[in-house]
Amino acid sequence: MKTFNLAIVGLGNIGTEVYKSLNKNKDIIKKKTGFKLNIFKVSAKNYKKRRTIKIPKNKWEKNPLLLPKNKNIDIIIELVGGNKGIAKKLVFEALKNKKHVVTANKALISKYGDELSSIAEKNKVNLEY
């Protein structure tokens, strides 16, 4: 069975729900797809913020820009938002480092979608929105 290691960047309302949903439904996902999804790392602007989920300390990465270079990560889920700063750098670097990317970032896709798609195609990875 293939395991995909995920990194979730951005733990606001959406990121927290994605984290919960992936954990809650991991067995269903495995049964339906034959793939195991493992939340390997998470990152957020304020890692000390009180959250409704408990995340083990070893899963935290304080600097999200290190995640694209982590050889153990297969998929980066970007939920920061905006078309500048961390979100832009993270997605571009992830695709250049041959990581699949899933994002809910309308602003980023609107402004850089064609360029990001070209980078993803060149590196044989998926850019999912």
Stockholm file with secondary structure:
# STOCKHOLM 1.0

chainA/1-129         MKTFNLAIVGLGNIGTEVYKSLNKNKDIIKKKTGFKLNIFKVSAKNYKKRRTIKIPKNKWEKNPLLLPKNKNIDIIIELVGGNKGIAKKLVFEALKNKKHVVTANKALISKYGDELSSIAEKNKVNLEY
#=GR chainA/1-129 SS CEEEEEEEECCSHHHHHHHHHHHHTHHHHHHHHSEEEEEEEEECSCTTSCCSSCCCGGGBCSCGGGGGGCTTCCEEEECCCSSSHHHHHHHHHHHHTTCEEEECCHHHHHHHHHHHHHHHHHTTCCEEC
#=GC SS_cons         CEEEEEEEECCSHHHHHHHHHHHHTHHHHHHHHSEEEEEEEEECSCTTSCCSSCCCGGGBCSCGGGGGGCTTCCEEEECCCSSSHHHHHHHHHHHHTTCEEEECCHHHHHHHHHHHHHHHHHTTCCEEC
//
